[in-house]
Amino acid sequence: MRAVQEGVLAEMRRWGYRYVVTSTLESLDVLALGLGAEQLRRLFKLSDADGSLLAVVGERTIPVARLAAGQLRGAALPLRLCYSGPVLANAGGGFASRRESQQVGAELIGAAGPVADAEVIALAVRCLDAAGLRGYQVDAGHSGFFQGVLDGLRLGPEVKTEIRAALAGRDLVHLEEILAATPLRSAEHELLLRFPALRGGPEILDAAGALVRNRRSELALGELRRVLELLGAHGLGVPINIDLGAIRNFDYYTGVIFEGFGQELGRPLAQGGRYDGLLARFGRPAPATGFVVHLDRVGEVLAGSEDAPALPRLDAAVAWTAPGLPAALRLGSSLRLFGMRAVVDTQARSLAAARAWREVVAARHLLHCTGAGTVSWQPAGQRSRRLPPEQAVARLARGRGGDLPQEQPKGSPRSRQASRGIIP
């Protein structure tokens, strides 16, 4: 999971997103600015020393929005921010693993329109690629399409909330029960029941356009069509499907929304969308869009795949006999300065014992120091040879290729270490 986290964050940085740290604890009143009653109920809450209520964050978009409107208020827009950390929510069921999860996210704040929406979706796709995922799918929708239909219904706000919740959970049985108790016409009734089926390729946009007669839904379909065109220009390797029946249970989404799914997992691996009204609640009105990658779910998919990534191996295991300890310590320092993973043993070992120890720590190379002048070097699966320590480091560094350090300026830590002979 750490490798996935670093790979995703590295991809975000390549797109110009800068890392920020947000609080894990927030005032419950702050979180209430962006969450509905059900999301607030699921948060873990505690009392501060002054008696005010705090909560552990269940998602990090709201803390990032507060940061952009507060500490970063003077920063020029648009802001491209990324972050990583745990979130907690009471999902029920009695299993701790369902309560805490790890997320990596990105937010594009201060940019409106399809170009920004397409950037965020394209970045999410590249992040799933960077995580090592294959065979996933991405579905895009628009919250305005459903909201346009909902606005035209002559129903009370409580009933509309129930309809939204039923569609968000794709619970058609409960939806039919709700609709049966309303005075809706049969055409409106049928349209709501057809929502979950409004998914497929770009042709769904034309089919959906024939079902609605309100300006808000029509504008939503036009925006989605433009986003699809721009995603084609991004040259993504996966098709973007349309899912107009995707209804989010977060109150702050206002535009294009999307989710990424794995083949064997029913829950989204990544999800996000536009939330243009959220920052105004913190005193800095600005359009915004973003997404999160669920690291736990990505790790679950990767662990079950045939080409699951191998755990990172050590580059070198450095063993020693008593006379070779000082040389072993210097050798370990030199290898690390060249960007290699190297572990130096904590007890003296013969060469035969060192070979067995190398297997235990799973290192590619074994270096056995018996004195200051030479070292026994044995790559995995090959015979050992004796050579000076500086030659061993040089050969391992050449094998690392792009990991070689660049020339350091005079006075830098590496430059000073090199002058003392730590780097051959």
C-alpha positions in Angstrom: 0.0 0.0 0.0 2.9 2.4 0.7 4.3 1.7 -2.8 0.8 2.5 -4.3 0.6 5.6 -2.2 4.0 6.9 -3.3 3.2 6.0 -7.0 -0.1 7.9 -6.9 1.4 10.9 -5.2 4.3 11.0 -7.7 1.8 11.0 -10.6 -0.1 13.9 -8.9 3.1 15.9 -8.5 3.8 15.4 -12.2 0.6 17.2 -13.0 1.6 20.1 -10.7 -0.4 19.2 -7.6 1.3 20.2 -4.3 1.1 18.2 -1.2 -0.8 19.6 1.8 -1.4 18.2 5.3 -4.8 18.6 6.9 -6.1 17.8 10.4 -7.5 14.4 11.3 -9.7 16.1 13.9 -12.2 18.9 12.9 -14.9 20.8 14.7 -18.2 19.0 14.1 -19.7 22.4 13.1 -17.1 22.7 10.3 -17.8 19.3 8.9 -21.5 20.0 9.1 -21.0 22.7 6.4 -20.4 20.0 3.8 -22.0 16.8 5.1 -25.6 15.7 5.3 -27.2 14.3 8.4 -26.4 10.6 7.6 -22.7 11.3 7.0 -22.5 13.3 10.2 -24.2 10.5 12.1 -21.5 8.0 11.0 -18.6 10.1 12.2 -16.7 9.3 15.4 -17.2 12.2 17.8 -15.5 13.3 21.0 -15.5 16.3 23.3 -12.8 19.0 23.5 -11.6 20.4 26.8 -14.0 23.3 26.5 -16.9 20.9 25.9 -17.2 21.6 22.1 -17.8 18.6 19.8 -15.0 17.4 17.6 -15.1 14.6 15.0 -12.5 12.4 13.2 -12.7 13.2 9.5 -14.6 10.7 7.3 -13.3 12.3 4.1 -10.7 15.0 3.4 -12.3 17.3 0.8 -13.9 19.5 3.5 -10.6 20.0 5.4 -8.8 20.9 2.2 -11.6 23.3 1.3 -11.2 24.9 4.7 -7.5 25.1 4.2 -7.9 26.8 0.8 -10.3 29.3 2.2 -8.2 29.9 5.4 -4.4 29.6 5.5 -4.2 29.6 1.7 -6.7 32.4 1.2 -4.0 34.7 -0.3 -2.8 32.0 -2.8 -3.6 32.7 -6.4 -6.2 30.5 -8.0 -6.4 27.9 -9.4 -4.8 25.8 -6.6 -3.7 22.2 -7.3 -3.5 20.4 -4.0 -3.0 16.7 -3.1 -3.0 14.9 0.2 -2.9 11.5 1.9 -4.1 10.1 5.2 -6.6 7.9 7.1 -10.3 8.6 7.4 -12.7 7.0 9.8 -16.4 6.4 9.7 -18.8 4.0 11.4 -19.9 1.7 8.7 -21.5 -0.8 11.1 -21.1 -4.6 11.0 -18.7 -4.7 14.0 -15.4 -5.0 11.9 -12.7 -2.5 12.6 -11.4 -2.8 9.0 -14.6 -1.3 7.8 -14.2 1.8 10.0 -10.7 3.1 9.0 -9.4 3.4 5.5 -6.5 5.1 3.7 -7.0 7.7 1.0 -4.9 9.7 -1.5 -6.7 12.7 -3.0 -6.3 15.7 -5.3 -8.3 18.9 -5.5 -8.3 21.5 -8.3 -9.7 24.7 -6.7 -10.6 27.8 -8.6 -11.1 26.3 -12.1 -14.5 25.9 -13.6 -15.7 24.2 -16.8 -15.2 21.0 -18.8 -11.4 21.5 -19.2 -10.9 21.3 -15.5 -13.3 18.4 -15.1 -11.5 16.5 -17.9 -8.1 17.2 -16.2 -9.2 15.7 -12.9 -10.7 12.6 -14.5 -7.6 12.1 -16.7 -5.4 12.5 -13.6 -7.5 9.9 -11.8 -7.0 7.5 -14.6 -3.3 8.0 -14.7 -3.2 7.5 -10.9 -4.9 4.2 -11.2 -2.3 3.3 -13.8 0.4 4.4 -11.5 -1.0 2.2 -8.7 -0.4 -0.8 -11.0 -4.1 -1.5 -11.8 -5.2 -3.0 -15.0 -8.7 -3.9 -16.4 -10.6 -1.2 -14.4 -13.4 1.0 -15.8 -14.3 4.6 -15.2 -17.9 5.8 -15.2 -18.8 9.5 -15.5 -22.1 11.2 -14.7 -23.4 14.6 -13.8 -25.3 15.5 -10.6 -27.1 18.3 -12.5 -28.9 15.8 -14.7 -30.7 14.1 -11.7 -31.2 17.4 -9.9 -32.9 18.9 -12.9 -35.4 16.1 -12.9 -35.8 16.3 -9.1 -36.4 20.1 -9.2 -39.4 19.6 -11.5 -41.2 17.1 -9.2 -44.0 18.5 -7.0 -42.8 16.8 -3.9 -41.7 17.9 -0.4 -38.0 18.1 0.5 -38.3 15.0 2.7 -39.6 12.8 0.0 -37.0 14.1 -2.5 -34.3 13.2 0.1 -35.7 9.7 0.4 -35.7 9.3 -3.4 -32.1 10.5 -3.6 -31.0 8.0 -0.9 -32.8 5.1 -2.6 -31.2 5.9 -6.0 -27.8 6.4 -4.4 -28.1 2.9 -2.9 -29.7 1.6 -6.1 -32.5 0.2 -4.0 -35.3 0.0 -6.6 -37.6 -1.9 -4.3 -37.5 0.9 -1.7 -37.8 3.5 -4.5 -41.0 1.9 -5.8 -42.4 2.0 -2.3 -41.6 5.7 -2.0 -43.0 6.5 -5.5 -46.2 4.5 -4.8 -47.1 6.9 -2.0 -46.6 10.0 -4.1 -49.0 11.8 -6.6 -46.4 11.6 -9.4 -47.6 11.0 -12.9 -46.8 7.6 -14.5 -44.2 9.2 -16.9 -42.3 10.8 -13.9 -42.6 7.6 -12.0 -41.2 5.6 -14.9 -38.3 8.1 -15.5 -37.1 7.7 -11.9 -37.2 4.0 -12.1 -35.2 4.1 -15.3 -32.4 6.1 -13.8 -30.1 3.2 -12.7 -30.3 1.9 -16.3 -29.0 5.1 -17.9 -25.5 3.8 -18.4 -23.4 2.9 -21.4 -21.4 4.6 -24.1 -21.8 8.1 -25.5 -25.1 7.1 -27.1 -26.7 7.3 -23.7 -26.4 11.0 -23.8 -28.8 11.2 -26.8 -31.2 8.7 -25.2 -31.2 10.6 -21.9 -31.8 13.9 -23.8 -35.0 12.5 -25.2 -36.3 11.8 -21.7 -36.0 15.2 -20.1 -37.5 18.6 -20.8 -35.7 20.9 -18.4 -32.8 23.3 -18.9 -30.6 22.0 -16.0 -30.6 18.4 -17.2 -29.9 19.5 -20.8 -26.9 21.6 -19.8 -25.6 18.7 -17.8 -25.7 16.4 -20.8 -23.9 19.1 -22.9 -21.1 19.4 -20.3 -20.7 15.7 -20.2 -20.4 15.5 -24.0 -17.7 18.2 -24.0 -15.8 16.4 -21.2 -15.7 13.2 -23.2 -14.3 15.0 -26.2 -11.5 16.5 -24.0 -10.7 13.2 -22.4 -10.2 11.8 -25.9 -7.5 14.5 -26.4 -5.8 13.4 -23.2 -5.2 10.0 -24.9 -6.3 7.8 -22.0 -5.9 4.0 -22.4 -9.4 3.2 -21.0 -12.8 4.2 -22.3 -15.0 6.4 -20.2 -18.5 5.1 -19.7 -21.5 7.2 -19.0 -23.5 6.5 -15.8 -26.3 9.0 -15.4 -27.9 6.9 -12.7 -24.9 7.5 -10.3 -26.4 9.5 -7.5 -24.0 10.6 -4.7 -25.1 10.9 -1.1 -22.7 13.8 -0.4 -24.5 17.1 -0.5 -21.8 19.2 -2.0 -21.5 17.7 -5.6 -22.8 20.2 -8.2 -21.5 19.0 -11.6 -19.6 16.2 -13.3 -18.9 13.2 -11.1 -17.1 9.9 -11.7 -16.0 6.6 -10.2 -13.4 4.0 -11.1 -14.2 0.3 -10.5 -12.1 -2.9 -10.5 -13.3 -6.0 -12.2 -13.7 -8.0 -9.0 -14.7 -5.2 -6.5 -18.2 -3.7 -6.3 -17.0 -0.7 -4.4 -15.2 2.2 -6.2 -11.4 2.3 -6.3 -11.5 6.1 -7.0 -14.3 8.6 -7.0 -14.8 12.4 -7.3 -16.5 15.2 -8.9 -17.3 18.9 -9.0 -18.4 20.8 -5.8 -18.6 24.5 -6.8 -20.6 25.6 -3.7 -18.4 24.2 -0.9 -15.7 26.9 -0.6 -18.3 29.6 -0.3 -19.5 28.0 2.9 -16.0 28.8 4.3 -16.0 32.4 3.0 -14.0 32.0 -0.2 -16.4 31.4 -3.2 -14.6 29.4 -5.8 -15.4 26.5 -8.2 -13.6 23.2 -7.4 -13.3 19.6 -8.4 -11.3 16.7 -7.2 -11.2 13.0 -6.4 -9.8 10.4 -3.9 -8.2 7.0 -4.5 -9.1 4.4 -1.9 -5.7 2.7 -1.1 -7.2 -0.2 0.9 -9.4 -1.2 -2.0 -6.6 -0.8 -4.6 -4.4 -3.0 -2.4 -7.2 -5.6 -2.2 -7.5 -5.7 -6.0 -3.7 -5.9 -6.5 -3.3 -8.7 -3.9 -5.8 -10.8 -5.8 -4.4 -10.2 -9.3 -2.2 -12.6 -11.1 0.5 -10.0 -11.6 0.4 -8.6 -8.1 3.5 -6.4 -7.5 6.3 -8.0 -5.5 7.3 -6.5 -2.3 10.4 -4.2 -2.7 13.6 -6.2 -2.1 16.8 -5.1 -0.4 19.6 -4.3 -2.9 22.4 -5.5 -0.6 23.0 -7.4 2.6 26.3 -6.4 4.2 27.8 -9.0 6.5 31.1 -9.0 8.3 33.6 -10.7 10.6 35.1 -8.8 13.5 38.0 -7.1 11.6 35.6 -6.0 8.8 33.0 -4.2 10.9 34.3 -0.6 10.2 34.5 -1.4 6.5 31.0 -2.9 6.5 29.5 0.3 8.1 31.3 2.5 5.6 30.1 0.2 2.8 26.5 0.4 3.9 26.6 4.2 4.1 28.1 4.4 0.5 25.4 2.1 -0.9 22.6 4.2 0.7 24.1 7.4 -0.7 23.7 5.9 -4.1 20.0 5.4 -3.4 20.2 1.7 -2.7 18.5 -0.3 0.1 21.2 -1.8 2.2 21.1 -3.5 5.6 24.3 -4.1 7.6 24.3 -7.1 9.9 24.4 -6.6 13.7 26.5 -9.7 14.4 29.7 -11.2 13.0 29.1 -14.1 10.6 31.2 -16.5 8.5 30.7 -16.4 4.8 28.5 -19.5 4.9 26.3 -18.1 7.6 26.2 -14.8 5.8 24.8 -16.5 2.7 22.0 -18.1 4.8 21.3 -14.7 6.4 21.0 -13.0 2.9 18.2 -15.4 2.0 16.4 -14.5 5.2 16.5 -10.8 4.5 15.8 -11.3 0.8 18.6 -9.2 -0.6 19.8 -9.2 -4.2 23.5 -8.9 -3.4 25.6 -10.2 -0.5 28.7 -8.2 0.5 30.9 -9.9 3.2 33.7 -7.7 4.8 36.6 -9.4 6.5 38.9 -6.4 6.5 39.5 -3.0 5.1 41.0 -3.9 1.7 38.6 -6.4 0.1 35.1 -7.5 0.2 33.4 -10.7 -1.0 30.6 -9.8 -3.4 28.0 -12.4 -4.5 25.0 -11.4 -6.7 21.9 -13.6 -6.3 22.3 -16.9 -8.2 26.0 -16.2 -9.1 29.4 -17.1 -7.7 31.2 -14.8 -5.3 34.3 -12.7 -6.1 36.6 -10.6 -4.1 37.3 -7.0 -5.0 38.0 -3.6 -3.3 34.9 -2.0 -1.6 34.9 1.0 -3.9 34.6 -1.3 -7.0 31.8 -3.3 -5.4 29.9 -0.1 -4.8 30.5 1.1 -8.3 29.3 -2.1 -9.9 26.1 -2.2 -7.8 25.5 1.5 -8.6 25.9 0.9 -12.4 23.3 -1.8 -12.1 20.9 0.7 -10.6 21.2 2.9 -13.7 19.0 5.9 -13.1 19.4 5.8 -9.4 23.0 7.3 -9.5 23.1 10.6 -7.7 23.9 13.7 -9.5 27.0 15.7 -8.7 26.4 17.5 -5.5 27.3 21.2 -4.9 30.3 21.9 -2.7 29.3 22.2 1.0 26.3 19.9 0.7 26.0 16.9 3.0 26.8 14.4 0.3 29.7 16.5 -1.0 31.2 16.6 2.6 30.7 12.9 2.9 32.4 12.3 -0.4 35.4 14.4 0.6 35.8 12.1 3.6 35.9 9.1 1.4 32.4 7.7 2.2 31.5 7.7 -1.5 34.1 6.0 -3.6 
